[in-house]
Amino acid sequence: MKFNHATSAAMSSGRGSRDDYTLDSSRLEMRVRKPGDPNSKDFRLQELAMLSLSPIFRSIQNWWLQRAERHYLICADVEQQRAREAQANVAYYQKRAALARSARL
């Protein structure tokens, strides 16, 4: 049995016929038909629900991955800077050791 609120509203207002809007509750499918429209489409309610959630999940996942990428690039820059500073410290102390050695002689 087909149950449809839109059909009863359309019939009471005189805007449409019973075949324009149908909701088949046994298959959870909504059909919107316009008379004479060859491009009318059938939409499953479950597909419509997933279509609205999938882009949201995808955008959240993309945001999370971009955030992780930025974080790790910053970590790499920090470690590279630490390595440069450590190299500069090594050079500084080697120079001080060479000066102390030459002053001793």
LINVENCOR-V237499 format. One record per residue. N is the residue number from 0. RES is the residue in three letters. PHI is phi as a letter, one per 20 degrees, with the letter a starting at -180 (none if undefined). Layout:
# LINVENCOR-V237499
N|RES|PHI  N|RES|PHI
This chain:
# LINVENCOR-V237499
0|MET|none  1|LYS|e  2|PHE|d  3|ASN|b  4|HIS|f  5|ALA|f  6|THR|f  7|SER|f  8|ALA|f  9|ALA|f  10|MET|f  11|SER|f  12|SER|e  13|GLY|m  14|ARG|e  15|GLY|b  16|SER|e  17|ARG|f  18|ASP|e  19|ASP|f  20|TYR|c  21|THR|c  22|LEU|c  23|ASP|e  24|SER|f  25|SER|f  26|ARG|d  27|LEU|l  28|GLU|c  29|MET|d  30|ARG|c  31|VAL|d  32|ARG|c  33|LYS|d  34|PRO|g  35|GLY|m  36|ASP|e  37|PRO|f  38|ASN|e  39|SER|f  40|LYS|c  41|ASP|d  42|PHE|c  43|ARG|e  44|LEU|f  45|GLN|f  46|GLU|f  47|LEU|f  48|ALA|f  49|MET|f  50|LEU|f  51|SER|f  52|LEU|e  53|SER|g  54|PRO|f  55|ILE|f  56|PHE|f  57|ARG|f  58|SER|f  59|ILE|f  60|GLN|f  61|ASN|f  62|TRP|f  63|TRP|f  64|LEU|f  65|GLN|f  66|ARG|f  67|ALA|f  68|GLU|f  69|ARG|f  70|HIS|g  71|TYR|f  72|LEU|f  73|ILE|f  74|CYS|g  75|ALA|f  76|ASP|f  77|VAL|f  78|GLU|f  79|GLN|f  80|GLN|f  81|ARG|f  82|ALA|f  83|ARG|f  84|GLU|f  85|ALA|f  86|GLN|f  87|ALA|f  88|ASN|f  89|VAL|f  90|ALA|f  91|TYR|f  92|TYR|f  93|GLN|f  94|LYS|f  95|ARG|f  96|ALA|f  97|ALA|f  98|LEU|f  99|ALA|f  100|ARG|f  101|SER|f  102|ALA|f  103|ARG|f  104|LEU|e
